[in-house]
Amino acid sequence: MNYLVISPFYPENFHPFTVALSKKSSINVLGIGQEPYDQLPEELRNALTEYFRVENLENLDEVKRAAAFLIYKHGPIDRVESHNEHWLESDAALREQFNIFGAKPANLKKTKFKSEMKKYFQKAGVPVVPGHTVKTEKDLEKAVKKVGYPMIAKPDNGVGASGTFKLTSNEDLETFKKAWDGHTAYFFEKFVNSNTITTYDGLIDRHGNVVFETGLTYVHTPLELMLSNKDNAYYIEKALDPKLVAYGRSIIKAFGMKERFFHIEFFKDGDDYIAIEYNNRMAGGFTVEAYNYAHSIDLFKDYANIVNGEEVAERPFAPQYCLVVTRRDKTSYVHTADEIKERFAGHLKVVKRMPDAFSELQGNEAYLMVTDNKETLEDMINFVGLTTS
């Protein structure tokens, strides 16, 4: 099997995907990226049979030429993946161009557009709130009538909370009109009065079966982070609500994706859940490490196993909570880094620097800590995030 990794160097914490694949004798790992070969660490270089450097990964034609060269030299490519939101469309275009297994551009419509996601959530029988697609000013009037205040307006094809507006009045609507370019399609939906966003996450095998499932809960919603510049904090749940699992599995079946990670967001609404968004990849940042620490597993190896047609490893240990909490260089905190390490010495797994591209929204330094009880989890969140003002 020839497996093509797009952008094997970035993000750096995804290097183990390439390394794990290379340990399978039946998998030949190829790479296309824009970093110089010498910039790749030795372990990553050794994992790649060949690396083709392009000037710009954004130039799809250049990437296609690189893939064509690798096919000419090594034979047909069986898989192509980046695991990165930014390259999902490029990955799909390569699959279509070279007839490779996996999601093609037509398959991504349901995972790119919030208006399309809602249709599949409804098909899965999962609760959603009313929504309306806005492409023109006339659509704005229809959205107000159909959905009503308060509303949330998000780019129909967007990531996270970027470009999001909360609309509670006609004055807010006028503010949106002034900020809107008039071209970007938006999706307006009823505002949900919930401070809790939780997720159903996992890995699907090539037959569409969920072979790993977990979930995380955000301490602050993405919208709160964008509006308040708070520290990002979320934790992998120790156990999942059976109702959430049932909803998640129904959604997986409705979307029909195969051999990939997923990350499905929900509002917690009393004892129920409201589906928000389907992400056709794992959660970003250092979440893959948090999954691993929470479940005492190696998801990089598990992924290589399912690509190779094998079973995932057994789970011999009980899950724990794993907290990911970040701090900002410019913020003054009550407790120093050394005090955090001393207080939670038995819980702290790793401290990592966030890539500059994500630091403005998510913070500069990330602490990953585990515990088997909620009280210690709350103590961690409060102790690490406590500021002097």
N, C-alpha and C positions, 0 to 999 in steps of 0.2 A: 504493500500500500504506500502510495506517495501522499504525504500530508503537507499541505502548504500553509505556513503560518504567516499571516500578514502582520507586520510591525512586531517582530519577535522581541525587540529591545524595550519597547515602551507599551504599557507601563512596566517598570522594572519588577514589580512583585508578581508579574505573570510569567517571568522566565521559567518557573518550574513546570508550566504546561508543556513547553517545548522539551525540556529535559526529560519529563516523565514519558512523553511520547517516544523519545529517542531510545528509551530503555526497552522498548518492545522490538524484538528482532525482526518482526514482520513489517514495521513501520519505518519508512524512509522520510525524514523530516527536512523540508526545504523552507527557505525563508525569503521574504521580500520586505525590505525596509529602507529608510532613507538615512540611517546613521551609517557612518563608515564602519567597515568590517572590524577594524582594530578597536573600535569603541565598545564592541560587544565583549562581555566578560568571557574568560576562558571556558567556563562550563557551558555557556550558551553557544559559543563557537563550536565546541566539541559535539554538541547535540545536533547541529545542523550539517547535513550532508553537503548542502550548498546554500550560499546566501547571495542574493542578487540585490545590489544597492541601486535604488532609483533616486533621482534628484528630488522628486516630490510625490509622496504617496497620495496627495490630493488629485494628481493627474492620472485619471483612470486609464487613459490610453497608454501611458507609459507603464503602468502596472500590468496591463493586459499583455503588452509586448514582453515584459519580464517573465510573466507566467508562460507565454508561448515558448520562450527560449528554454525555460526549465522543462516544459513538456517535451520539447524536441530532444533535450539531452537525457531526461530521466524517464520518459514515458508518461502516460496519462496521469493526471492528478485525481485522486480519489476523494479528498477532503480539502476544504479551505476554510480557515477560521481565524478570527482575531480576538474573539470574546469581548470586543470593545464596541460600545455604542456608536462611536464616531465612524467606524468602518463597516457597520452592518450592511449598508447599501452597496458598498464596494465589494464586500464578500459575496453578496447575492448576485451582483453583476458578473463576477468572475465565474460563479457556479453556472450561470446561464450561458455565458460565452463558451465555456469549455465542457458543458454537460456533466457537471459535478454534483454528487449527492448533496442534498440539503436545500434550505430555503432559497428560492429564486425571487427576483424583484416583485413578481405578482403576489407572492406569498407574504411579503412584508407589509402590504397595505393594511392588514388587520392589526399589525403590531406597531405601525408608525403613527396612525391617525387615531386620535382619541374618539372621534365620532364613530369610526369603524370598530374600535375595541368595544364600545358600548353595545353594539349589535351582537357581538359574540358573548359578552357577559349575559345579555338577555337570553340568548340561545342556550346558555349553560344553566339558566334558571337562577341566577345570582342577583341579589338586589342591586339596583342602580338608581340614580336620581335623574330627573328630567334634564334634557340637554338640547342644544340647537347649534348648528354650524352657522358661522357668520363669515360671509365673504364680501358683502356689500352693506351700505348703510340701511337699506331696506330690511336686510336680515337682522340688523340690530333691533329694529322695531318689533320684528317677529319674535326675537329672543326674549325681549322684555315681556311681551304678551304671553308667550308660551311658558317661559321659565319663571319669570318674576323675581323681584328683589327678595333677599340678597342673592347675588350670583358670583361665581368665579369664572373669569375669562382667561383661557390658556390658549397658546398657539396650538392648532389642531395637530400639527406635527412639531413637537417640541420635547425637550428633556428637562426633567426636574421642575423647579418653580420659575425658571427663567421666562421673563415676559408675562408673568401672571398678574392679574388685577382682581381685586375684590371690589365688587360693585354693590352698593347698598342704596343708591339714590340716583336720580337723574343727573345730579351734579357729578357723581362718580362716572356716569356714562359719558358725560361731556369731556371729562379728563381723559377717559380712554380714547375717545374720538381724536383728541388732539395728539395723543401719543402714537396712535395706530397709523401705520404706513398706508393703510387702505388696500394692501395687496396680500399680506399674510393672512391666511385663513385662521380664524379663531373658533374655539369651541366654548360656548357658554353653557354652564350647568348650575343647577341649584346649589347654593352654599350649604355645606353640611356642618352643623354646629357640633363638631367633635374635635377634641385636642389630641386624639390618639390615632396615629396611622400605624398599622401593623401589616405584615406581609406573609405571603406563602411563597417560599423559595425552594429551589431544588434542581435536580438533574434528571433529564429524560433519556432513555436509551433509544436505539435506532428503531425500535418498534412502537415508540410513543408511551412506554411504561415509565412511571416515576420510580426511579431507583434510589433517590435520596430526597428527603424533604425536611425542611426546617422553616424558620421564620424569624423575623426581627421586628422590634418595636422601636419607633423613634421617640426620643425624649422630647424633642421639639420637632414640629412638622417642618417640611422643607419651606413652606411659605413663611413660617416664623423666622427661620434662619435667614431668609432673604431680606425680610423687613426689619429685623432687629439686630442682625450681626451677632447673634448668640453663638456659643460654642456648639459644635455638632456633637451629638451623643446619641447612640442607639445601642441596643443589646440583642444578641441572639437569644431567643426564648429557650428555656429549658424544656418545655413541653408545649404542644400546640392544641388549641381548642378543636375538638372533633368537628364542630360545625365549620370552622375555618378550613380544615383539611378537606371536608366534603365539598365545599365551594371551590377550593383550589383545584381539586382533582377534576371536577366537572368543567372548569375553565380550561384546564390542560387538554381535556378530550375535545372541547369545542374548537380550540385553536389548532389542534392537530400538528404541532411541531414535533420534531424528532431529533434525537442525539444532540441535545444542547441544554444549557442552563436556562432557568426562568426566574423571574422576580416579579411577583404580582402584589400590587398595593391595594389595601383596603382601609376605609375608615372603620373604626370600632364605634358602633352605634348601639349603646346599651348592651344587650345580650346578642346583638346581631352584627352583621358586617355589610358594608356597602363597597362594591368594587370600584376602584379608581382607575388603575392603569396596569397594563400587561407589558412587561419588559422582556424582550426576547434574548436576554443574557442575564448573568448574575448581577447582583448589586455591585456598585462601584467601590472605589477606594480600597481599603484593606479588608473588605468583607469576606473574601475567600479565606483569608487567614483566620478571621473570627469564626467562620463555619468550622474550620479545622480544629481550632482550640476548644470550641464548645462541645464538639462531638468526638474529640480525640481520634480524628481520621486524617486521611490525606486525599483531598478531593482532586488534586492534580493527578495522582495515580488512579483514582476512581474513573476520572474522565478518560485517561489513556486506556483503561480496561474496557469501557463501553465502546470506544472507537475500534478497539481490537476484537470486539465481539465477545468479551469475557464478562463475568459477573463482577459487581463491585465487592470490595472487601467486607468481611463481617464486622459488625459493630460491637466490640466486646465491652465497651465502657458506657456507663450512663451519661446522658448529656448534662451539661452545666449551662449556666448563663455565661455569655461572653460579652463584656462591655467594650465598646469602642468609643472613646471620648477624646476630643481634640482640644488643644489650647492654642491661643494666638500669641505671637511674639510681642505684639503691641499692647496686650492686655496685662494689667497688674493683678496677680493672684495672691490670695492669702497664704497658700501653701506652695513651697518650692518643689522643684522636681525631685530633689533628694528626699524631702519629707514624704512625697507620694510613694517613692520607692521603698522607704523604710516602713511606712504604715501598711502597705499592701504587698510586702515582700513575698508572701506565700501565694499571692494571686496574680501579680504582674507577669505577663508573658513576654511582652516586647514593647519598646517605644520606637516609633518610626516618624520620620519627617514626611510630611505631605508634599507631593509634587507641587511646584509653584502654580501650575495651571489650575489647581483645585483649592489652593490655600485661602483665597479671598472668601470663598463661600464656606469652606469646611474647616479652616484653621491650619496651623503650621506643624503642630506636633501631635501625634496620635498615640494614645495609651490603650493597649489591649490587655484586659484583665478578666479572669474567670472566677466564678463562685457558684456554689450550689444552693445559696439561699438569697431571697429577695431583700432581706434587711441589709446584708453586706453590699448587695448591688446598689441600693439606694445610698448607702454611705459612700461608696466609690464615686457615684455621680456628684453628690454634694461636695465631697472633699476636694476632688480634682477641679471642679468648675467654680468654686467659691472665689469671687473677686473682691478686691479691696473697696470697690465703690458700688 
